[in-house]
Amino acid sequence: MTVALMWEARAVEGRGEELLGWAREQGLPREPLRRETFRAAQDRVLVVTWWDAGPHEPLPELPEPPHGLVSRAVHRWRFESLGTE
């Protein structure tokens, strides 16, 4: 089964590039099947990782960014892949 973890944060205004760089530097204790990083309006950064794991198996996640870099708490979601069409 493939599980995707989504991590999304919104930087303090004007610090989107710094948040993007920070997110890209964050390692995980083990390598996912795939890792993709996105940027969006309002200085948001999104990281999605894919894992060969069960829906409730504990998986490594990116940490909270340093204090003062984000304008709100990080959002995290877990998705179970249903395949491609």
N, C-alpha and C positions, 0 to 999 in steps of 0.2 A: 504494500500500500504506500502511496506517496502522500505526504503531508506537507503543506506549505505554511510557513510562519511569516506573518507580515508585521513589520515594525514601522511606525510612522511618527515623525516628530515635526514640530513647527518651531523654527528658530525665532529668536528675538529679532525684530525688524532690522534688516541690514546685515544679519550674520548668517545668512543661508549658505554661503560658500564655506564658512568655517564649520557649520554643522555637517555639510556634505563631506568635507575632508575628514572630520572626526569619525563619521559613520564608516567611511571607507577604510580607515585605519584599524577599526575594531576587529580583532581576530575572534575566532570561536574555538573552544577546546577540541572540536573535531570538525572536519570539512563536510559541508552539506553536498548533496548531489549537484546543486546549482545555487548560485547567489546572484541577485540582480539588484542594482541600485537605481533609483529614480529621483528626479527633482520635479517639483510642481510650484505653481504660483504661491505667493504668500510665504516664501522661504521654507517650504515644506520638503522633507526628505523621506523617502520610502525605501525600505530594504525588504526584499522577499527572499526567503531561503526555502529550498525544497529538500525533503528528507525521505529516506526509505524507512518508514516507521509506522507504528500503530497510531490510531487517533488519540490515545491518551498517554502515550509514551513520553517521558520527560525529554525535552530537547533543549540544546543551548540557544540562548537568545542574546541579542545585543543588550548591553546595559543601558541605564539611564545616562543621558549626556551630562556633562559637568553643569553644576549649578550656574545659572545666569545665561546659559547658551540657548535654552528653549523657553518659549512663552507659555507652555502648558505641559501637562503630563504626557508622556509617550503613550500612543495607542498601540495595542498589540492584538492580533487576531490569529487564530489557527484555522486552516482550511483543509479539508480532505479532498484530494483530487478525484474527480469523476471521469477523467480521461479527456481526450481531445475529440473534436468533431470536424 
